[in-house]
């Protein structure tokens, strides 16, 4: 059974309500139909139902809930609550109404905030900032989380490393140049995400161009300090570094480069030193190894609000819907 098939089976056991605000994108509409047909989640689409069905007549959306902010009975209550949430930031009724009626991501996040839905999947045709800004303003971070970060869940075919080639790459979607403290927090959040989604023990490698002091540079020092903080603050997880990628995942190389590490040669969670490395790394593996790449999946938000790559396929969206539903459980 494939990784995503297992995720879908688990999602079906406790169905959640997932909002798709990008009703203007055919990939999203196709994914909505497929998610409903596979019973992965109850799907809410934001938009004008007549316009959606006229634009995409080939898809059967009868089992989806379509909410039009312009006419919904929920809109007035959501506007008033949004004003209450943001009044200290100067939010007025007219400003809130403008956002909720015209930016469907804000409307989607308010549905989650007020308990009408359990999670949101967006980003197929909007930037990460446009997807996550409403989430951070409305949903906010978990009480025990110091930051929001993002990862890609990578499934590499015919791979002998990790759990049949199943990895988390973090942060590959949000944190541009994390400090040592933020690297440590990303490592812990990613370990928790791996345990939840893959149901296997996480082995977290904090990556660098250096392995255990083989190179000297300020960039290496940042990772070394991050490893120290992570081990002190999150002793429940197996986290080690700094490690080069080959030492992190290849047992034979780990024996020579990092023989005393409990993570080297076994890593399934890869924490990159910055967003450039993480984003380039996931795209290389996705394109050259034909890997499945699900994400960016957010972690640290009080409810699952997940971004998509704008190059995503409908298959990718269906996968992220299932992952989001599982996170909501």
ChimeraX commands (.cxc) that place a marker at each C-alpha (Angstrom):
marker #1 position 0.00,0.00,0.00 radius 0.5
marker #1 position 1.33,3.45,-0.91 radius 0.5
marker #1 position 1.87,6.17,1.65 radius 0.5
marker #1 position -0.96,8.36,0.35 radius 0.5
marker #1 position -3.36,5.40,0.19 radius 0.5
marker #1 position -2.71,4.81,3.87 radius 0.5
marker #1 position -3.34,8.48,4.61 radius 0.5
marker #1 position -6.65,8.29,2.73 radius 0.5
marker #1 position -7.79,5.22,4.68 radius 0.5
marker #1 position -7.03,6.97,7.96 radius 0.5
marker #1 position -8.79,10.16,6.83 radius 0.5
marker #1 position -11.97,8.23,5.98 radius 0.5
marker #1 position -12.25,6.82,9.50 radius 0.5
marker #1 position -13.06,10.21,11.01 radius 0.5
marker #1 position -14.21,12.51,8.21 radius 0.5
marker #1 position -13.50,16.20,8.62 radius 0.5
marker #1 position -14.82,19.29,6.82 radius 0.5
marker #1 position -12.19,20.86,4.55 radius 0.5
marker #1 position -12.60,24.22,2.79 radius 0.5
marker #1 position -11.34,24.93,-0.73 radius 0.5
marker #1 position -11.46,28.70,-1.39 radius 0.5
marker #1 position -9.99,28.66,-4.91 radius 0.5
marker #1 position -13.16,27.89,-6.83 radius 0.5
marker #1 position -11.80,29.65,-9.93 radius 0.5
marker #1 position -9.19,26.89,-10.54 radius 0.5
marker #1 position -10.21,23.73,-12.43 radius 0.5
marker #1 position -7.61,21.60,-10.61 radius 0.5
marker #1 position -9.30,22.48,-7.32 radius 0.5
marker #1 position -12.78,21.66,-8.63 radius 0.5
marker #1 position -11.58,18.32,-10.02 radius 0.5
marker #1 position -9.91,17.55,-6.67 radius 0.5
marker #1 position -13.11,18.46,-4.81 radius 0.5
marker #1 position -15.13,15.99,-6.88 radius 0.5
marker #1 position -12.54,13.26,-6.36 radius 0.5
marker #1 position -12.25,13.86,-2.62 radius 0.5
marker #1 position -16.02,13.59,-2.25 radius 0.5
marker #1 position -16.18,10.45,-4.41 radius 0.5
marker #1 position -13.41,8.85,-2.32 radius 0.5
marker #1 position -15.12,9.94,0.96 radius 0.5
marker #1 position -11.92,11.58,2.16 radius 0.5
marker #1 position -13.66,14.60,3.69 radius 0.5
marker #1 position -16.75,16.74,3.55 radius 0.5
marker #1 position -15.82,19.47,1.07 radius 0.5
marker #1 position -16.79,23.13,1.26 radius 0.5
marker #1 position -16.14,25.28,-1.82 radius 0.5
marker #1 position -16.25,29.08,-1.56 radius 0.5
marker #1 position -17.83,30.93,-4.49 radius 0.5
marker #1 position -20.98,31.55,-6.47 radius 0.5
marker #1 position -22.55,28.11,-7.13 radius 0.5
marker #1 position -24.13,29.10,-10.43 radius 0.5
marker #1 position -20.88,30.55,-11.76 radius 0.5
marker #1 position -18.86,27.52,-10.63 radius 0.5
marker #1 position -21.22,25.00,-12.19 radius 0.5
marker #1 position -21.47,27.03,-15.41 radius 0.5
marker #1 position -17.68,27.27,-15.69 radius 0.5
marker #1 position -17.04,23.61,-14.82 radius 0.5
marker #1 position -20.10,21.65,-16.00 radius 0.5
marker #1 position -18.07,18.46,-16.41 radius 0.5
marker #1 position -17.73,17.99,-12.63 radius 0.5
marker #1 position -20.42,16.69,-10.29 radius 0.5
marker #1 position -20.39,18.90,-7.21 radius 0.5
marker #1 position -23.81,17.95,-5.88 radius 0.5
marker #1 position -22.33,16.39,-2.73 radius 0.5
marker #1 position -20.11,19.41,-2.02 radius 0.5
marker #1 position -21.27,22.37,0.02 radius 0.5
marker #1 position -20.84,25.60,-1.94 radius 0.5
marker #1 position -20.97,28.78,0.12 radius 0.5
marker #1 position -21.28,32.18,-1.52 radius 0.5
marker #1 position -20.09,34.91,0.88 radius 0.5
marker #1 position -22.36,37.41,-0.88 radius 0.5
marker #1 position -25.54,35.52,0.06 radius 0.5
marker #1 position -24.66,33.19,2.95 radius 0.5
marker #1 position -26.52,33.47,6.25 radius 0.5
marker #1 position -23.14,32.97,7.95 radius 0.5
marker #1 position -21.49,36.06,6.49 radius 0.5
marker #1 position -22.76,38.72,8.90 radius 0.5
marker #1 position -21.70,36.75,11.97 radius 0.5
marker #1 position -18.28,36.02,10.50 radius 0.5
marker #1 position -17.75,39.72,9.70 radius 0.5
marker #1 position -18.64,40.78,13.25 radius 0.5
marker #1 position -16.37,38.16,14.79 radius 0.5
marker #1 position -13.53,39.16,12.46 radius 0.5
marker #1 position -13.89,42.77,13.61 radius 0.5
marker #1 position -13.73,41.60,17.22 radius 0.5
marker #1 position -10.60,39.54,16.55 radius 0.5
marker #1 position -8.76,42.39,14.80 radius 0.5
marker #1 position -10.14,45.53,16.45 radius 0.5
marker #1 position -6.84,46.13,18.26 radius 0.5
marker #1 position -5.22,46.28,14.80 radius 0.5
marker #1 position -7.70,48.91,13.65 radius 0.5
marker #1 position -10.10,46.60,11.81 radius 0.5
marker #1 position -13.42,48.27,10.99 radius 0.5
marker #1 position -16.70,46.66,9.95 radius 0.5
marker #1 position -16.31,47.93,6.38 radius 0.5
marker #1 position -12.73,46.64,6.15 radius 0.5
marker #1 position -13.79,43.23,7.46 radius 0.5
marker #1 position -16.72,43.05,5.06 radius 0.5
marker #1 position -14.49,43.96,2.12 radius 0.5
marker #1 position -12.00,41.21,2.97 radius 0.5
marker #1 position -14.52,38.46,3.64 radius 0.5
marker #1 position -16.61,39.15,0.56 radius 0.5
marker #1 position -13.70,39.48,-1.85 radius 0.5
marker #1 position -10.84,37.40,-0.45 radius 0.5
marker #1 position -12.15,33.88,-0.07 radius 0.5
marker #1 position -9.15,32.78,2.02 radius 0.5
marker #1 position -10.25,35.14,4.79 radius 0.5
marker #1 position -13.78,33.75,4.59 radius 0.5
marker #1 position -12.42,30.18,4.71 radius 0.5
marker #1 position -10.29,30.89,7.78 radius 0.5
marker #1 position -13.26,32.45,9.57 radius 0.5
marker #1 position -15.30,29.32,8.85 radius 0.5
marker #1 position -12.61,27.31,10.64 radius 0.5
marker #1 position -12.29,29.84,13.47 radius 0.5
marker #1 position -16.03,29.69,14.16 radius 0.5
marker #1 position -16.23,25.90,14.00 radius 0.5
marker #1 position -17.99,25.50,10.66 radius 0.5
marker #1 position -15.00,23.66,9.16 radius 0.5
marker #1 position -11.86,21.85,10.30 radius 0.5
marker #1 position -9.18,22.91,7.82 radius 0.5
marker #1 position -8.33,24.76,4.61 radius 0.5
marker #1 position -6.37,23.84,1.48 radius 0.5
marker #1 position -5.34,26.73,-0.78 radius 0.5
marker #1 position -2.41,28.03,-2.82 radius 0.5
marker #1 position -3.05,26.48,-6.25 radius 0.5
marker #1 position -3.34,29.95,-7.78 radius 0.5
marker #1 position -2.33,32.21,-4.89 radius 0.5
marker #1 position 1.04,32.91,-3.28 radius 0.5
marker #1 position 2.12,31.46,0.05 radius 0.5
marker #1 position 1.83,34.88,1.67 radius 0.5
marker #1 position -1.76,35.30,0.42 radius 0.5
marker #1 position -2.57,31.85,1.75 radius 0.5
marker #1 position -0.92,32.08,5.15 radius 0.5
marker #1 position -1.50,35.74,6.07 radius 0.5
marker #1 position -5.21,35.23,6.82 radius 0.5
marker #1 position -4.42,32.05,8.73 radius 0.5
marker #1 position -1.90,33.79,10.97 radius 0.5
marker #1 position -4.24,36.72,11.57 radius 0.5
marker #1 position -7.31,34.62,12.31 radius 0.5
marker #1 position -6.33,31.09,13.38 radius 0.5
marker #1 position -2.96,32.00,14.94 radius 0.5
marker #1 position -0.36,29.59,16.32 radius 0.5
marker #1 position -0.87,26.64,18.62 radius 0.5
marker #1 position -0.49,27.52,22.31 radius 0.5
marker #1 position 2.64,25.35,22.59 radius 0.5
marker #1 position 4.20,26.47,19.30 radius 0.5
marker #1 position 6.80,29.20,18.98 radius 0.5
marker #1 position 6.51,29.57,15.20 radius 0.5
marker #1 position 4.73,28.41,12.07 radius 0.5
marker #1 position 6.82,26.49,9.57 radius 0.5
marker #1 position 6.18,24.40,6.48 radius 0.5
marker #1 position 7.36,21.07,5.16 radius 0.5
marker #1 position 7.02,18.84,2.14 radius 0.5
marker #1 position 6.19,15.21,2.65 radius 0.5
marker #1 position 8.31,13.43,0.07 radius 0.5
marker #1 position 7.70,9.88,-1.14 radius 0.5
marker #1 position 10.62,8.70,-3.26 radius 0.5
marker #1 position 9.95,5.63,-5.42 radius 0.5
marker #1 position 12.27,2.61,-5.25 radius 0.5
marker #1 position 14.19,4.18,-2.38 radius 0.5
marker #1 position 15.98,2.03,0.21 radius 0.5
marker #1 position 16.44,4.87,2.67 radius 0.5
marker #1 position 14.16,6.01,5.51 radius 0.5
marker #1 position 10.70,4.43,5.63 radius 0.5
marker #1 position 10.53,3.13,2.05 radius 0.5
marker #1 position 11.61,6.55,0.83 radius 0.5
marker #1 position 9.18,8.60,2.93 radius 0.5
marker #1 position 10.77,11.82,4.21 radius 0.5
marker #1 position 9.86,15.19,5.60 radius 0.5
marker #1 position 11.82,18.12,4.15 radius 0.5
marker #1 position 11.64,21.23,6.37 radius 0.5
marker #1 position 11.46,24.15,6.18 radius 0.5
marker #1 position 10.97,24.09,2.43 radius 0.5
marker #1 position 8.17,26.60,2.12 radius 0.5
marker #1 position 8.12,29.41,4.66 radius 0.5
marker #1 position 11.06,30.29,6.95 radius 0.5
marker #1 position 13.60,32.16,4.82 radius 0.5
marker #1 position 16.68,32.12,7.05 radius 0.5
marker #1 position 15.83,30.62,10.44 radius 0.5
marker #1 position 17.94,31.33,13.49 radius 0.5
marker #1 position 19.37,28.50,15.59 radius 0.5
marker #1 position 16.37,28.73,17.89 radius 0.5
marker #1 position 13.96,28.53,14.97 radius 0.5
marker #1 position 15.84,25.62,13.43 radius 0.5
marker #1 position 15.41,23.76,16.70 radius 0.5
marker #1 position 11.68,24.51,16.76 radius 0.5
marker #1 position 11.33,23.41,13.13 radius 0.5
marker #1 position 13.11,20.15,13.99 radius 0.5
marker #1 position 10.71,19.41,16.85 radius 0.5
marker #1 position 7.56,20.32,14.89 radius 0.5
marker #1 position 8.73,18.22,11.95 radius 0.5
marker #1 position 9.41,15.23,14.20 radius 0.5
marker #1 position 5.88,15.49,15.57 radius 0.5
marker #1 position 4.45,15.79,12.05 radius 0.5
marker #1 position 6.36,12.72,10.85 radius 0.5
marker #1 position 5.16,10.66,13.79 radius 0.5
marker #1 position 1.55,11.75,13.17 radius 0.5
marker #1 position 1.45,11.30,9.41 radius 0.5
marker #1 position 3.82,8.39,8.79 radius 0.5
marker #1 position 3.24,6.55,12.07 radius 0.5
marker #1 position 6.93,5.78,12.41 radius 0.5
marker #1 position 9.68,7.01,14.73 radius 0.5
marker #1 position 11.28,10.22,13.47 radius 0.5
marker #1 position 15.06,10.49,13.13 radius 0.5
marker #1 position 15.84,14.16,12.58 radius 0.5
marker #1 position 18.99,15.27,10.78 radius 0.5
marker #1 position 19.88,18.96,10.86 radius 0.5
marker #1 position 21.68,19.39,7.56 radius 0.5
marker #1 position 24.76,21.37,6.61 radius 0.5
marker #1 position 27.66,21.25,4.18 radius 0.5
marker #1 position 29.63,20.01,7.19 radius 0.5
marker #1 position 29.48,16.77,9.20 radius 0.5
marker #1 position 30.41,16.94,12.87 radius 0.5
marker #1 position 32.93,19.73,12.51 radius 0.5
marker #1 position 34.40,18.83,9.12 radius 0.5
marker #1 position 34.05,22.46,7.98 radius 0.5
marker #1 position 34.19,25.80,9.74 radius 0.5
marker #1 position 31.84,28.66,8.84 radius 0.5
marker #1 position 29.20,30.87,10.43 radius 0.5
marker #1 position 26.51,28.94,8.53 radius 0.5
marker #1 position 27.75,25.74,10.15 radius 0.5
marker #1 position 27.82,27.37,13.57 radius 0.5
marker #1 position 24.13,28.24,13.22 radius 0.5
marker #1 position 23.22,24.60,12.67 radius 0.5
marker #1 position 25.52,23.36,15.46 radius 0.5
marker #1 position 23.85,25.74,17.90 radius 0.5
marker #1 position 20.43,24.68,16.60 radius 0.5
marker #1 position 21.26,21.04,17.33 radius 0.5
marker #1 position 22.33,21.94,20.86 radius 0.5
marker #1 position 19.10,23.85,21.52 radius 0.5
marker #1 position 16.97,21.08,20.02 radius 0.5
marker #1 position 18.57,18.40,22.19 radius 0.5
marker #1 position 18.11,20.51,25.31 radius 0.5
marker #1 position 14.52,21.61,24.61 radius 0.5
marker #1 position 13.12,18.52,22.88 radius 0.5
marker #1 position 14.82,15.47,24.44 radius 0.5
marker #1 position 11.84,13.28,23.49 radius 0.5
marker #1 position 13.02,13.29,19.85 radius 0.5
marker #1 position 16.11,11.82,18.22 radius 0.5
marker #1 position 17.75,14.91,16.69 radius 0.5
marker #1 position 21.38,15.20,15.62 radius 0.5
marker #1 position 23.78,17.15,13.43 radius 0.5
marker #1 position 25.33,18.92,11.83 radius 0.5
marker #1 position 25.20,16.32,9.07 radius 0.5
marker #1 position 25.80,16.32,5.34 radius 0.5
marker #1 position 22.96,14.75,3.38 radius 0.5
marker #1 position 24.87,11.54,2.56 radius 0.5
marker #1 position 25.89,11.04,6.19 radius 0.5
marker #1 position 22.29,11.62,7.23 radius 0.5
marker #1 position 20.66,8.93,5.09 radius 0.5
marker #1 position 23.33,6.44,3.89 radius 0.5
marker #1 position 24.35,3.94,6.62 radius 0.5
marker #1 position 27.72,3.10,5.08 radius 0.5
marker #1 position 28.74,6.77,4.90 radius 0.5
marker #1 position 27.35,7.46,8.36 radius 0.5
marker #1 position 29.66,4.82,9.82 radius 0.5
marker #1 position 32.73,6.68,8.61 radius 0.5
marker #1 position 31.57,10.29,8.98 radius 0.5
marker #1 position 29.41,10.15,12.13 radius 0.5
marker #1 position 29.89,6.75,13.80 radius 0.5
marker #1 position 28.55,7.90,17.18 radius 0.5
marker #1 position 25.34,9.48,15.92 radius 0.5
marker #1 position 21.99,7.80,16.59 radius 0.5
marker #1 position 20.49,9.65,13.62 radius 0.5
marker #1 position 23.19,9.42,10.93 radius 0.5
marker #1 position 22.36,6.82,8.29 radius 0.5
marker #1 position 18.75,6.58,9.54 radius 0.5
marker #1 position 17.34,10.09,9.00 radius 0.5
marker #1 position 13.79,10.42,7.73 radius 0.5
marker #1 position 13.25,14.08,8.73 radius 0.5
marker #1 position 15.65,16.47,7.01 radius 0.5
marker #1 position 15.91,19.99,8.43 radius 0.5
marker #1 position 17.58,22.34,5.94 radius 0.5
marker #1 position 19.62,25.35,7.08 radius 0.5
marker #1 position 17.53,27.84,5.08 radius 0.5
marker #1 position 14.62,28.10,2.67 radius 0.5
marker #1 position 16.84,28.22,-0.43 radius 0.5
marker #1 position 18.36,24.82,0.40 radius 0.5
marker #1 position 15.03,23.27,1.39 radius 0.5
marker #1 position 13.09,24.51,-1.62 radius 0.5
marker #1 position 15.82,23.59,-4.10 radius 0.5
marker #1 position 16.25,20.21,-2.42 radius 0.5
marker #1 position 12.61,19.19,-2.60 radius 0.5
marker #1 position 12.26,20.27,-6.24 radius 0.5
marker #1 position 15.42,18.35,-7.21 radius 0.5
marker #1 position 14.11,15.17,-5.62 radius 0.5
marker #1 position 10.63,15.68,-7.02 radius 0.5
marker #1 position 11.80,16.21,-10.60 radius 0.5
marker #1 position 14.90,14.01,-10.86 radius 0.5
marker #1 position 13.72,11.09,-8.72 radius 0.5
marker #1 position 10.06,11.36,-9.79 radius 0.5
marker #1 position 9.09,11.70,-6.13 radius 0.5
marker #1 position 5.62,12.54,-4.85 radius 0.5
marker #1 position 5.78,15.92,-3.08 radius 0.5
marker #1 position 2.88,16.88,-0.83 radius 0.5
marker #1 position 2.93,20.42,0.49 radius 0.5
marker #1 position 3.91,22.82,1.66 radius 0.5
marker #1 position 2.14,21.45,4.73 radius 0.5
marker #1 position 2.06,23.91,7.61 radius 0.5
marker #1 position 2.80,23.08,11.21 radius 0.5
marker #1 position 2.38,25.22,14.29 radius 0.5
marker #1 position -1.00,26.75,13.35 radius 0.5
marker #1 position -3.90,26.06,15.71 radius 0.5
marker #1 position -5.85,24.37,12.87 radius 0.5
marker #1 position -4.55,22.78,9.65 radius 0.5
marker #1 position -4.29,25.49,6.99 radius 0.5
marker #1 position -2.24,24.10,4.15 radius 0.5
marker #1 position -0.57,25.73,1.20 radius 0.5
marker #1 position -0.13,24.25,-2.28 radius 0.5
marker #1 position 2.54,24.71,-4.88 radius 0.5
marker #1 position 1.17,26.71,-7.79 radius 0.5
marker #1 position 2.52,23.96,-10.04 radius 0.5
marker #1 position 0.40,21.34,-8.29 radius 0.5
marker #1 position -1.79,18.79,-10.04 radius 0.5
marker #1 position -5.28,17.69,-9.01 radius 0.5
marker #1 position -3.63,14.52,-7.64 radius 0.5
marker #1 position -1.46,16.68,-5.39 radius 0.5
marker #1 position -4.51,18.59,-4.15 radius 0.5
marker #1 position -6.40,15.40,-3.34 radius 0.5
marker #1 position -3.38,14.20,-1.37 radius 0.5
marker #1 position -3.14,17.43,0.59 radius 0.5
marker #1 position -6.89,17.33,1.31 radius 0.5
marker #1 position -6.40,13.87,2.84 radius 0.5
marker #1 position -3.37,15.02,4.84 radius 0.5
marker #1 position -5.25,18.09,6.08 radius 0.5
marker #1 position -8.20,15.94,7.14 radius 0.5
marker #1 position -5.85,13.64,9.03 radius 0.5
marker #1 position -4.14,16.57,10.74 radius 0.5
marker #1 position -7.58,17.82,11.81 radius 0.5
marker #1 position -8.26,14.54,13.60 radius 0.5
marker link #1:1,2 radius 0.2
marker link #1:2,3 radius 0.2
marker link #1:3,4 radius 0.2
marker link #1:4,5 radius 0.2
marker link #1:5,6 radius 0.2
marker link #1:6,7 radius 0.2
marker link #1:7,8 radius 0.2
marker link #1:8,9 radius 0.2
marker link #1:9,10 radius 0.2
marker link #1:10,11 radius 0.2
marker link #1:11,12 radius 0.2
marker link #1:12,13 radius 0.2
marker link #1:13,14 radius 0.2
marker link #1:14,15 radius 0.2
marker link #1:15,16 radius 0.2
marker link #1:16,17 radius 0.2
marker link #1:17,18 radius 0.2
marker link #1:18,19 radius 0.2
marker link #1:19,20 radius 0.2
marker link #1:20,21 radius 0.2
marker link #1:21,22 radius 0.2
marker link #1:22,23 radius 0.2
marker link #1:23,24 radius 0.2
marker link #1:24,25 radius 0.2
marker link #1:25,26 radius 0.2
marker link #1:26,27 radius 0.2
marker link #1:27,28 radius 0.2
marker link #1:28,29 radius 0.2
marker link #1:29,30 radius 0.2
marker link #1:30,31 radius 0.2
marker link #1:31,32 radius 0.2
marker link #1:32,33 radius 0.2
marker link #1:33,34 radius 0.2
marker link #1:34,35 radius 0.2
marker link #1:35,36 radius 0.2
marker link #1:36,37 radius 0.2
marker link #1:37,38 radius 0.2
marker link #1:38,39 radius 0.2
marker link #1:39,40 radius 0.2
marker link #1:40,41 radius 0.2
marker link #1:41,42 radius 0.2
marker link #1:42,43 radius 0.2
marker link #1:43,44 radius 0.2
marker link #1:44,45 radius 0.2
marker link #1:45,46 radius 0.2
marker link #1:46,47 radius 0.2
marker link #1:47,48 radius 0.2
marker link #1:48,49 radius 0.2
marker link #1:49,50 radius 0.2
marker link #1:50,51 radius 0.2
marker link #1:51,52 radius 0.2
marker link #1:52,53 radius 0.2
marker link #1:53,54 radius 0.2
marker link #1:54,55 radius 0.2
marker link #1:55,56 radius 0.2
marker link #1:56,57 radius 0.2
marker link #1:57,58 radius 0.2
marker link #1:58,59 radius 0.2
marker link #1:59,60 radius 0.2
marker link #1:60,61 radius 0.2
marker link #1:61,62 radius 0.2
marker link #1:62,63 radius 0.2
marker link #1:63,64 radius 0.2
marker link #1:64,65 radius 0.2
marker link #1:65,66 radius 0.2
marker link #1:66,67 radius 0.2
marker link #1:67,68 radius 0.2
marker link #1:68,69 radius 0.2
marker link #1:69,70 radius 0.2
marker link #1:70,71 radius 0.2
marker link #1:71,72 radius 0.2
marker link #1:72,73 radius 0.2
marker link #1:73,74 radius 0.2
marker link #1:74,75 radius 0.2
marker link #1:75,76 radius 0.2
marker link #1:76,77 radius 0.2
marker link #1:77,78 radius 0.2
marker link #1:78,79 radius 0.2
marker link #1:79,80 radius 0.2
marker link #1:80,81 radius 0.2
marker link #1:81,82 radius 0.2
marker link #1:82,83 radius 0.2
marker link #1:83,84 radius 0.2
marker link #1:84,85 radius 0.2
marker link #1:85,86 radius 0.2
marker link #1:86,87 radius 0.2
marker link #1:87,88 radius 0.2
marker link #1:88,89 radius 0.2
marker link #1:89,90 radius 0.2
marker link #1:90,91 radius 0.2
marker link #1:91,92 radius 0.2
marker link #1:92,93 radius 0.2
marker link #1:93,94 radius 0.2
marker link #1:94,95 radius 0.2
marker link #1:95,96 radius 0.2
marker link #1:96,97 radius 0.2
marker link #1:97,98 radius 0.2
marker link #1:98,99 radius 0.2
marker link #1:99,100 radius 0.2
marker link #1:100,101 radius 0.2
marker link #1:101,102 radius 0.2
marker link #1:102,103 radius 0.2
marker link #1:103,104 radius 0.2
marker link #1:104,105 radius 0.2
marker link #1:105,106 radius 0.2
marker link #1:106,107 radius 0.2
marker link #1:107,108 radius 0.2
marker link #1:108,109 radius 0.2
marker link #1:109,110 radius 0.2
marker link #1:110,111 radius 0.2
marker link #1:111,112 radius 0.2
marker link #1:112,113 radius 0.2
marker link #1:113,114 radius 0.2
marker link #1:114,115 radius 0.2
marker link #1:115,116 radius 0.2
marker link #1:116,117 radius 0.2
marker link #1:117,118 radius 0.2
marker link #1:118,119 radius 0.2
marker link #1:119,120 radius 0.2
marker link #1:120,121 radius 0.2
marker link #1:121,122 radius 0.2
marker link #1:122,123 radius 0.2
marker link #1:123,124 radius 0.2
marker link #1:124,125 radius 0.2
marker link #1:125,126 radius 0.2
marker link #1:126,127 radius 0.2
marker link #1:127,128 radius 0.2
marker link #1:128,129 radius 0.2
marker link #1:129,130 radius 0.2
marker link #1:130,131 radius 0.2
marker link #1:131,132 radius 0.2
marker link #1:132,133 radius 0.2
marker link #1:133,134 radius 0.2
marker link #1:134,135 radius 0.2
marker link #1:135,136 radius 0.2
marker link #1:136,137 radius 0.2
marker link #1:137,138 radius 0.2
marker link #1:138,139 radius 0.2
marker link #1:139,140 radius 0.2
marker link #1:140,141 radius 0.2
marker link #1:141,142 radius 0.2
marker link #1:142,143 radius 0.2
marker link #1:143,144 radius 0.2
marker link #1:144,145 radius 0.2
marker link #1:145,146 radius 0.2
marker link #1:146,147 radius 0.2
marker link #1:147,148 radius 0.2
marker link #1:148,149 radius 0.2
marker link #1:149,150 radius 0.2
marker link #1:150,151 radius 0.2
marker link #1:151,152 radius 0.2
marker link #1:152,153 radius 0.2
marker link #1:153,154 radius 0.2
marker link #1:154,155 radius 0.2
marker link #1:155,156 radius 0.2
marker link #1:156,157 radius 0.2
marker link #1:157,158 radius 0.2
marker link #1:158,159 radius 0.2
marker link #1:159,160 radius 0.2
marker link #1:160,161 radius 0.2
marker link #1:161,162 radius 0.2
marker link #1:162,163 radius 0.2
marker link #1:163,164 radius 0.2
marker link #1:164,165 radius 0.2
marker link #1:165,166 radius 0.2
marker link #1:166,167 radius 0.2
marker link #1:167,168 radius 0.2
marker link #1:168,169 radius 0.2
marker link #1:169,170 radius 0.2
marker link #1:170,171 radius 0.2
marker link #1:171,172 radius 0.2
marker link #1:172,173 radius 0.2
marker link #1:173,174 radius 0.2
marker link #1:174,175 radius 0.2
marker link #1:175,176 radius 0.2
marker link #1:176,177 radius 0.2
marker link #1:177,178 radius 0.2
marker link #1:178,179 radius 0.2
marker link #1:179,180 radius 0.2
marker link #1:180,181 radius 0.2
marker link #1:181,182 radius 0.2
marker link #1:182,183 radius 0.2
marker link #1:183,184 radius 0.2
marker link #1:184,185 radius 0.2
marker link #1:185,186 radius 0.2
marker link #1:186,187 radius 0.2
marker link #1:187,188 radius 0.2
marker link #1:188,189 radius 0.2
marker link #1:189,190 radius 0.2
marker link #1:190,191 radius 0.2
marker link #1:191,192 radius 0.2
marker link #1:192,193 radius 0.2
marker link #1:193,194 radius 0.2
marker link #1:194,195 radius 0.2
marker link #1:195,196 radius 0.2
marker link #1:196,197 radius 0.2
marker link #1:197,198 radius 0.2
marker link #1:198,199 radius 0.2
marker link #1:199,200 radius 0.2
marker link #1:200,201 radius 0.2
marker link #1:201,202 radius 0.2
marker link #1:202,203 radius 0.2
marker link #1:203,204 radius 0.2
marker link #1:204,205 radius 0.2
marker link #1:205,206 radius 0.2
marker link #1:206,207 radius 0.2
marker link #1:207,208 radius 0.2
marker link #1:208,209 radius 0.2
marker link #1:209,210 radius 0.2
marker link #1:210,211 radius 0.2
marker link #1:211,212 radius 0.2
marker link #1:212,213 radius 0.2
marker link #1:213,214 radius 0.2
marker link #1:214,215 radius 0.2
marker link #1:215,216 radius 0.2
marker link #1:216,217 radius 0.2
marker link #1:217,218 radius 0.2
marker link #1:218,219 radius 0.2
marker link #1:219,220 radius 0.2
marker link #1:220,221 radius 0.2
marker link #1:221,222 radius 0.2
marker link #1:222,223 radius 0.2
marker link #1:223,224 radius 0.2
marker link #1:224,225 radius 0.2
marker link #1:225,226 radius 0.2
marker link #1:226,227 radius 0.2
marker link #1:227,228 radius 0.2
marker link #1:228,229 radius 0.2
marker link #1:229,230 radius 0.2
marker link #1:230,231 radius 0.2
marker link #1:231,232 radius 0.2
marker link #1:232,233 radius 0.2
marker link #1:233,234 radius 0.2
marker link #1:234,235 radius 0.2
marker link #1:235,236 radius 0.2
marker link #1:236,237 radius 0.2
marker link #1:237,238 radius 0.2
marker link #1:238,239 radius 0.2
marker link #1:239,240 radius 0.2
marker link #1:240,241 radius 0.2
marker link #1:241,242 radius 0.2
marker link #1:242,243 radius 0.2
marker link #1:243,244 radius 0.2
marker link #1:244,245 radius 0.2
marker link #1:245,246 radius 0.2
marker link #1:246,247 radius 0.2
marker link #1:247,248 radius 0.2
marker link #1:248,249 radius 0.2
marker link #1:249,250 radius 0.2
marker link #1:250,251 radius 0.2
marker link #1:251,252 radius 0.2
marker link #1:252,253 radius 0.2
marker link #1:253,254 radius 0.2
marker link #1:254,255 radius 0.2
marker link #1:255,256 radius 0.2
marker link #1:256,257 radius 0.2
marker link #1:257,258 radius 0.2
marker link #1:258,259 radius 0.2
marker link #1:259,260 radius 0.2
marker link #1:260,261 radius 0.2
marker link #1:261,262 radius 0.2
marker link #1:262,263 radius 0.2
marker link #1:263,264 radius 0.2
marker link #1:264,265 radius 0.2
marker link #1:265,266 radius 0.2
marker link #1:266,267 radius 0.2
marker link #1:267,268 radius 0.2
marker link #1:268,269 radius 0.2
marker link #1:269,270 radius 0.2
marker link #1:270,271 radius 0.2
marker link #1:271,272 radius 0.2
marker link #1:272,273 radius 0.2
marker link #1:273,274 radius 0.2
marker link #1:274,275 radius 0.2
marker link #1:275,276 radius 0.2
marker link #1:276,277 radius 0.2
marker link #1:277,278 radius 0.2
marker link #1:278,279 radius 0.2
marker link #1:279,280 radius 0.2
marker link #1:280,281 radius 0.2
marker link #1:281,282 radius 0.2
marker link #1:282,283 radius 0.2
marker link #1:283,284 radius 0.2
marker link #1:284,285 radius 0.2
marker link #1:285,286 radius 0.2
marker link #1:286,287 radius 0.2
marker link #1:287,288 radius 0.2
marker link #1:288,289 radius 0.2
marker link #1:289,290 radius 0.2
marker link #1:290,291 radius 0.2
marker link #1:291,292 radius 0.2
marker link #1:292,293 radius 0.2
marker link #1:293,294 radius 0.2
marker link #1:294,295 radius 0.2
marker link #1:295,296 radius 0.2
marker link #1:296,297 radius 0.2
marker link #1:297,298 radius 0.2
marker link #1:298,299 radius 0.2
marker link #1:299,300 radius 0.2
marker link #1:300,301 radius 0.2
marker link #1:301,302 radius 0.2
marker link #1:302,303 radius 0.2
marker link #1:303,304 radius 0.2
marker link #1:304,305 radius 0.2
marker link #1:305,306 radius 0.2
marker link #1:306,307 radius 0.2
marker link #1:307,308 radius 0.2
marker link #1:308,309 radius 0.2
marker link #1:309,310 radius 0.2
marker link #1:310,311 radius 0.2
marker link #1:311,312 radius 0.2
marker link #1:312,313 radius 0.2
marker link #1:313,314 radius 0.2
marker link #1:314,315 radius 0.2
marker link #1:315,316 radius 0.2
marker link #1:316,317 radius 0.2
marker link #1:317,318 radius 0.2
marker link #1:318,319 radius 0.2
marker link #1:319,320 radius 0.2
marker link #1:320,321 radius 0.2
marker link #1:321,322 radius 0.2
marker link #1:322,323 radius 0.2
marker link #1:323,324 radius 0.2
marker link #1:324,325 radius 0.2
marker link #1:325,326 radius 0.2
marker link #1:326,327 radius 0.2
marker link #1:327,328 radius 0.2
marker link #1:328,329 radius 0.2
view
